[in-house]
Amino acid sequence: MINLNDLEEVKKSIQEDDLVVMLFSDLGCNVCLAITPDLDEMAQRYPLAKFMTADVEVIKALVGEHLIFVYPTIVVFAQGKETKRFERVFSMDDIEATIDRYYHMIF
């Protein structure tokens, strides 16, 4: 996964990449750290999708820009649009099913 440290990098990726899976987290979030290896594995299975993470404590503007109020929040963006959001309690299977669906529609 690519770690983004700037709001403009986040915006650029969402707009330019066809399929983005973005983990909005906080370095102090143990759940965020625990799911990162699972997302890394998914990134291997879906090589044309961009898997990224952004620390909301570093980029505070993300709270208002993407309405991030809990950690972890995973948002799937397809062709610049938010298509699905997973917050706090979710299944990694549900995330992968969403990614798989959009991956096969786009690519």
N, C-alpha and C positions, 0 to 999 in steps of 0.2 A: 504494500500500500504506500501511496505517496503522501507525505505529510506536508500540508500547506500551512504557511505562516502569515499570509497576507490576505485581506478581504478581496483585493483585486484578483489575486490568483484563484480564489474560490469562484468568483463571478466568471472569470475567463474560462475556467474549466467547464463550468456548468453550461455556458453558452456555446463553446467550441466542440466539446466532445459529445458524441451521439448518445452514449449511455454512461452515466456517472453514478457510482454508489458512494455516498459521502457519509462517513461516520463523524458526527459532531460529538465531541467528548471533552473531558477534562482529565488532565494527567493524574489527578487524584482519584479518579473513578476506577475502582477495581474491576467492575463488570466490563467497562470499556477495554481495559487491558486484557481481560480474559477472552473476549470475543475477537480480538484482533487476529490471532492465529487462524480462526475459522474464516474470517474475511480474506486473509492472505491465501488460504486454500481455494476459496471461491475465485479469487483473482486468477489463479492458475487455470481453472476450468473455463473461465470466460475471458480470454486474453484480449479481446477487442473492447471490453468495457474498462473504464477507469475506476479503480478503487482508491479512494482518498480519505484522509482524515484531517480534521481541523480542530484544534484546541480552542474551545470557546473562551477559556480564561485568557488566552493569548490574543485572540481576535474577538474582542468584546462586542464589536458591531454585529457579529453573527446572531446574537440574541434577537435584535430587532429586525435584521435582514431576513432571517429564516425562522423566526419565532421558536427558538430553541430554549426550552424552559426546564427540561430534565435530561439527564444523561443515563445511558447512552441514547442518542437519537440517530437513526439511520434513515437517510432520505435517498430514494432512487429518482434520479432525473433522467428523462428520456427526451432527447433533442431539445434541451433547454427548459423543459417543463417538469415540475415536481409531479411524479406519478403515484408514489406511495411513500408513506412515512411510518416508521416503526419507532415507538418510544417506550423506554423503560422496560416493559415486560413484553417479550416477543419470542417467537421461535425462529431459530436459524433456518429451519426448513421453509418457513413462510417467506423469509427473505430470499432464499435461493429460488423458490418457486416464482417469485416476482421478477427476479433478475433473469431467470431462464425464459420467462414469457416475453419480456421486452427484448432480450438478446436475440431471440429467434425472429421476432417481428422486424427488428432493425437490421440485423446482419444476416 
